[in-house]
Structure formats: C-alpha cells, structure tokens
Amino acid sequence: MAALEELRARVPAGVRQLTAIPTLGPKKALVLHRELGICTVDELAGHPTTRLIGRRPGIDADLDAVFAACARTGTALEINSHPDRLDLRDEDILRARRHGARFAVDSDAHAMTHLGNLRFGVGTAQRGWLTADDVVNAWPLERLRRFLDKRAGTADRGRPRPTGAR
C-alpha cells in the first residue's frame, strides 16, 4: 500500500486524469505532461491531437472519449487557426459536435501578423458544420459570462504548472 501511495505522489494528478481517456494510457499521458505541459482534459482540449502539420503527427487517442469528456464538463474545444496546427480537423469538429461539445476559434497568434490566421479556423469550423451557437467566442457577452461562471465551479484552480509548460 505504501508503494502505491509513493507512486501516486510521483505522478501528477492531471496525468492520472488523462489516463481515464481510453487508448491514451499512462505512457502517452506522461509524454503529454512532460513535453507539452498538458495535465488535464481542459488543457488537452486546447490542442486535442497535438499535431504540427509536416512535423509531428497527432496522438493516437480516443478522440470520441475526449469529446464526450469536454461535453460532460462544459469544456470548449479549441479550433486552432494557425496553419502549422489547424487542430481540430473538420471531421473531428463534426464528431465533437455530435457529442454536444462547444468550441472556441483561436488565432493562436504569437505575433500581430498571425491574427489573420483566424480565417483558417473559421473556415475549418464552417466545414465542420458549426454555427455561431456552437462557438463560445461568437456568443453575446452575457451568454459567454454565464458559460464561464459555470466553468469556474469545475476549474482546476491553484494547480502548479510543470516546468516548461506554456
């Protein structure tokens, strides 16, 4: 029993949470934590496949389980508009929408010149058959505040970030 407690102390709680996603497993969860600073389903929703087009393929995870978890917890999935990522793909967006997930279209701007990338995310969202009702950053301010207020009750507040996390 002491060995189990020692192991739990060494493995961040978020990594244990990620292993609940079928097909992700402990090794992939640890890689996501160590290399990308991803510790929770919420953070995974920001880069669901972690792909970099032409440089790194997406992870082999049960995205339907990720989408269902996001829908259940009220976590908006990011549609990353940067041409190096374009994550989620349109077919993934369609699948996630069927689970009841919400989305946020993000430019992933790291410089002013990147703000124009938003059009790629909007196009991807349209190809995934999203409407403004599905995209939280297209909502009126009061509706967005209500959504965020609900999320605040389930957020993982005060959790230390791993070294190198963005």
FENVEN-V606748 format. One record per residue. N is the residue number from 1. OMEGA is omega in degrees with one decimal (* if undefined). Layout:
BEGIN
n=<N:N>
omega=<OMEGA:OMEGA>
END
This chain:
BEGIN
n=<1:2:3:4:5:6:7:8:9:10:11:12:13:14:15:16:17:18:19:20:21:22:23:24:25:26:27:28:29:30:31:32:33:34:35:36:37:38:39:40:41:42:43:44:45:46:47:48:49:50:51:52:53:54:55:56:57:58:59:60:61:62:63:64:65:66:67:68:69:70:71:72:73:74:75:76:77:78:79:80:81:82:83:84:85:86:87:88:89:90:91:92:93:94:95:96:97:98:99:100:101:102:103:104:105:106:107:108:109:110:111:112:113:114:115:116:117:118:119:120:121:122:123:124:125:126:127:128:129:130:131:132:133:134:135:136:137:138:139:140:141:142:143:144:145:146:147:148:149:150:151:152:153:154:155:156:157:158:159:160:161:162:163:164:165:166>
omega=<179.2:179.4:178.2:178.6:177.9:177.7:178.0:179.9:-179.1:-177.7:-179.8:-177.5:-179.7:178.0:176.5:178.4:-178.9:-178.7:176.2:178.1:-178.6:-179.8:177.9:175.1:-174.9:-178.6:178.5:178.9:178.9:177.1:177.4:179.8:-174.6:-172.5:-175.8:179.3:-180.0:-176.4:-174.9:174.6:178.4:-179.2:177.2:178.1:178.5:175.9:-169.4:-179.7:-179.3:-175.0:167.9:-172.7:179.2:-178.7:-177.7:178.1:176.2:178.7:176.9:-179.8:176.7:-176.7:177.0:176.6:176.8:-178.8:178.9:178.4:178.4:178.6:-178.2:-176.2:-178.8:179.9:178.7:175.8:178.2:166.2:-174.4:-173.7:-176.6:-177.5:177.7:-176.6:-174.2:-174.4:25.3:172.2:-177.5:179.7:175.9:178.3:179.6:178.2:-178.9:179.0:178.1:176.9:-179.2:-179.2:172.1:-173.2:170.1:177.8:-172.3:178.4:-174.3:-176.4:172.4:176.6:-178.8:-177.6:-179.8:-177.4:178.3:179.1:-177.1:-179.0:178.6:177.5:177.8:177.7:178.5:177.9:178.9:177.6:175.2:176.9:176.1:172.1:178.3:179.5:-179.2:-169.4:-171.9:-179.9:169.8:-177.6:169.7:-174.3:-177.4:177.7:177.7:178.1:178.4:177.9:-179.0:176.8:176.7:-179.6:-177.4:178.9:-178.7:-175.4:178.0:-175.2:172.6:-180.0:178.7:179.0:177.5:178.3:178.7:-179.7:178.3:*>
END
